[in-house]
Amino acid sequence: MLATTYRRPRTMRIEHVAEPEIEHPNDAIIRVTRSCICGSDIHIYNGLVPDTRVGSIIGHEFCGVVEEVGPSVQNLKVGDRVLVPFNIFCGSCYFCQKELYGNCHNVNSQASAMGGFYGYTHTAGGYDGGQAEYVRVPFADVGPTVIPDDIHIEDAVLLTDAFPTGYQAAEMGSIREGDTVVVFGAGPVGLFAAKSAWFFGAGRVIVVDCEDYRLEFARKFAHAETVNFREIDDVATHLKKMTDWLGPDVCIDAVGCDATGSAFHGITGKILMLQAGSPIALHWAINSARKGGRISIVGVYGPTFNMIPIGNAVNKGLTLRMNQASVKRHLPRLIEHIRAGHISPREVITHRIPLEDAADAYDIFVNKRDNCIKTVLIPPSARAEA
């Protein structure tokens, strides 16, 4: 089968690899019909995620059709259309019982801090990912969700990570009616966070980025005010000025370790790797927020340390919340939003590219060519069906 594999920093390759097989009675084999390149994949692409091994199959946002099930699988059958949350989880451990599916205790022997994710290096368990023609899905009775007939396949693939992550970012901000919410990053997750902030009662939503085309998209898709940080002297001062010098009630970091905007953090975090990427967006969030405000972090950072102004957070009395999205917990509500016409997630898709051209797709996505917001990869079998 064809699969997108990691070769070295800034190099992905499309290779022919062996098709996955059932390894455990509760496994399923999924034939992929859509997969996405995620902003988190950029961190792998740029070499910022530890223990990324040559030949690893990348990709954690995918949906498809059940091709085979193990003998103990009861909730799926061959032919079902399913979306697969990026979290791999057992459904029965202490954390799964609390619906903290991104923190499952039984799926990642490689790390004590994080659960298992598809296609996201051995720090996330070393599972093969979905930028391929087929994927082995463990714990098939608890992870995959059958796609309702009235949900478009391209809405479904965005329910595997990007939309739930943006929604949880807004949820973790504990947004109250009338709050001013600032979202750092106008990529897909930031756009979904900005859109979701309205669902929780925000009175004002501001998106910060440096790409004019992404900011224009945020104005149209999320009905947000926008700030281009390259056009102002100081982000925190500018946001305080916009909010009667108090600061926003909620700040959401939807960027993570690949953030631009600070030469110091870029050099120390992304070039010399003396810290786990560039945390400048988190700096801006902490320094911008009003006293007693809330910070929500869904941008990906590595497991090593970052230089962040924790003293400012303490002295301002900020509440910081962060986690990987527990996708399965959010799906019923997000499907309701889609059915009610509140949102059409697939509107963020700007590029649909054959799986065979994934290397070019990465170049377009990473370097923001051709006004790219979100890229979907389509395997040959899915194109043949269309």
N, C-alpha and C positions, 0 to 999 in steps of 0.2 A: 504494500500500500504506500501511498504518498504521505509524507509527514514533514512538518517544519521542525528542523533540529538546530540546536545551538552549536556553533563551532568555536567561536571566540568572541570577545567584545566587538560589537558592531558588525557581526557576521552571522546571519541565519542562512540555512541551506535547506532546499527541498530535496529529500532523499527517498529512495525506495527502502522500506524497512519491513520486517515481518509483521503480519497482522496479529493483533492481540488474541489471546485465548482465555477461556474460563480457567481461573486458577483456584477458585473457592466456590463452594456450592451457592453462595449468595451473590455471585458476580453476574453481570450482564455485559453483553457486547453491543455497543451502540454504533450504528452507521451514521456518521456525521452528515447533516444536511446544511448546517450553518455554523461557523465559528467566527470569533471576533479577535482582533488585536486590541488588547487593553492597554491603557496608560501604564498599568503595572508591568506589562511586558517590556516597556521601554527601560525600566530599571535593570531587567535581565540583559536586554540588548546592549546597554551601556556598561555592563560588567559590574554593577553595583550590588548585586545580590550574592552573598557567599554561597559556596559549594554548588555553583552551576557547572554541571559536568558536560563535557563534549559528547554530543549525540543525544542529549536530553530532548524529548519531544515537548514542545512548548504549547501553551494555550489552555486557559481555564474558563473560557466563555463559549459554550457550545450546546447545540441541541441536535436531535436526530431521531432515528427510528431503531427500535429494539430488533436486533438481528438474532440474538441467542440469549437464553437465560440459564443460570445454574439450577440444579435440581431443587434447591430450597427456596427459590424466588417465588413468591405468591402474589405480589402486587403488580407485577408487570407481565405482559405476554408479548410474544413475537408480533411485530407489526405496530405496536404502540408508538405514537409520536410523543417524545419526551423532551423536556428541558432539564438540564442537569446543573444544579447549583455548583458554584466553584468550590464550596466547602465539601470535603469528604468527611462523613461523620457516621458514628455507629448507631446513634439514636437511643442508646440505653445508659451511657455513662452519666456521672454526676453532672457534667456540664451540658450534655445533650438534654437531660431532663429539665434543665433550666432554659432550654432553647438557645444556648450559647454554642451553636453548631460550628462556628469558626474556632472553637476552643476544645473540640472533642479530645478526650484523653486517650483514646485507643487507636488512633490512626497515624500517629507520627512518632516513631521511635527515635527520630533524628534530633528532636528538640523538645525542651520542656516548656517553652513559652507559647508555641503556636500549634494549631492543628494541622490537618493535611489538606492540600490543595492540588488540583490537577495542574500538571505542566508548569510547576513553579519551583524548580530546583529541589535539591535534597534537604534544604532547610525546611521545606514544606512536605517532606516525606518521600520525595523521589518518584512520585506517580507520573506516568506518561499523560500528556495533555491532549487537547482537542483540536489543535490545528493539524488535523490528520483525517484520513478517510474512516478510521474506526478507532474506538476507545474502549478499553476495559473499565467498567464502572463497578467498584466494590460497594458492598452494602446497598445493593440495588433495590431492596425493599423499602429503604428509608430516604434515599437521596433523590433520585429522579422523580419528576412530577409529570404526569400525563398532561399534554397540552390540550386545553379545551378546544373544541371545534371552532369556536368563534374568535379565537385568538390567533392573529397572524403570526407566521413563523418568525418574522423578523422582530416583532414585539416580544415573542417568546425568548429569543436568544439574548435579548437585552434584559430579560428577567433572571438570567443566570448570575449576573454580577452588577453591571453598571447601574441599572435603575434601583435595585435594592440597596446598593451601597450608598447612592446619593440620598435615597429616602431615609436610610438609617442615620446618615450624617445629620439630616435635619431633625430626626427624632432625638438623637443624642444631644442636640442643642437645647432641648427642653423649651422650645419656642413657645412664647406666650402671646396672646392676642395683642397685636400692635407692635411687636418687637421689630427692631431693625436688625437684619441678618446680613452679614458680609460673607461671601464665599470667595475664597482664594483659589483660582484656577477655573478656566472656562473650557476644560475638556469635558468629555461625556459625563463623568461622575459629578463634576462641579455644576454642569448644566442641570442634571437631575436633582442635585441638592438644592439648587436655586428654585427650580420648579416646585419641589416638594415643600420648601419653606412656606409657600402660600397655603398648602394643604393644612399646615399646623397653625395658621392664623397670623403669619407675619404681616406687618404693616408696611414694610419696606424691605426690598432685597437689592443688594449691591454686589456685583461680580467684579473681581480684580484679575486682570491678566495683562499680557503685553502684546497680544496679537489682535490687531484691529478686526480681522474677519471673525475671530472667535467671539470677541465682544459684541459685534453686530449680531451674531447668532444668538448670544445670550439675551440681547434686547428683544429679539423676535420670539424665541422659543420660551424663555423663562420670564419675559416681561420685567426684566431687571434693569436697574441703573448700572452703569459700568464705569470703571476706572482703568486707564492704561497706566501701569506703574512706571513706564519709561518716560511718561510725559509730566511727572510730578517730582518734586524734590525729596519728599519723605512720605512714605505710605501711611504710617501711623498718624502723623500730624494731619495729613489730608483727610483721612477718614474721621478723625475727631472733629475737624472743621465742618465736615458734612453732617455731623450729628450733634450740633450745639455744644461742641467741645466736651461732651461726655464720653463718646465712644459708642460703638455698636453694642447691642445687647448680646448678640451671638456672633461668633466668628467660626467659620468652618474651613479647615485646611483640607482641600481636595487635591493637593499637589503632591506632597511627599518629597522624597529625597532627590528628585531630579529638578528641583525648582531653580529658576534663574532669578536674577535681581540683586545678587550680592557677589562681587568678585572674591571677597575673602572666603565666603562659604563655598563658592564654586570651586576655588582652588583647593581648599583644605578637605572638602567633602567629596568632590567628583574627580579631581585629578590626583592629588596626593593620597586621598582616602584616609586621612587622619581622623575623620569622623564618618558616620554612616550616611553619607550624602549631604546635600545642602538643605539645611532646615530653615531657610530664610522665610518661607511662607508661615511657618509656625512662630518665628520671631514676630512677624507682622501681626499675626492673630493675637498673640499675648500682649503685645505693646499697644494694639489698637483698641482692644475690648475695654468697655467701661468697667469701673470697679464693681465687683460683684457679678460680672458677666460670666458667660459660659463659652467654653472652647470645645469644639467637636473635631476630632482628628480621624480622617479615613485615608489620608495620603499614606503611602507605604514608606516605612523607614526600616533600615536594616537592624539586626539584633545588637550591634555594637553601639557605642555611646554617640550622642549628638550634643553640641554646644547650644543650649537653649537657655533663655533668661528665666529660669525657674523662680528666682527671687522676686522678679516682677509679678509673676503669677501669684506667689504667696502673698505679697504685700497688697496686691489689688483684690485679693479674696476671690480669685477666679475658680470656677469649677471646670475641670478638664475631664472629658469623657472620650474614649477611643476604643476601637475594636475593629476586627474584620466583620463584615456584615454577616448576620445569620439569615441567609437568603430564604430558607424554607419558612421561617417564621413570618416573613413579610408577604409571601406570595398571595395568600387570599385577599389581603387588602389591596395590593397593587393590581391584581386582576380586576377587582371592583373599579378602581380608578380608570383602567383602560376601557372597561365595558361602559362606564358612565360618560366616556368622552372627555374626561378631565385631562388626559394625556395620551399621546401616541408615541411611545418610546422610539419607534423606528424612524421618526423624523430626524434624529441625530445622525442617521447613517448617510454618509456622503459618498462612500466608495464601496462598490461591490466588485471583488477581484477574484479570479480563479485561484484555487489553492496552489496550483502549479506556479503561480507568480507571487507567492508569499514574500520572497526576498524583496521584490520591487515594492510590494505593499508595505513592508516595514520601512523602506526608505521614504515612501510618501508620508506615512503616518508619523514617524519619528521626526522628520525634518519639516513637517507641516507644509508639505507641498500641495498645490492645487486646492487650497482652502479645505484641507482634510479635517474633519471632526471625528468621524468614526468609520472604521474599515471592517467590512465583513468578508470573510473568505468562503468561497463556495466550491465544494469538492466536485469532481467530474460526475459522479452518480446523481447528485442533486440537480446539476445542470441538465443532465439527460432526461430526468423526470419532468423538468419544466418545459 
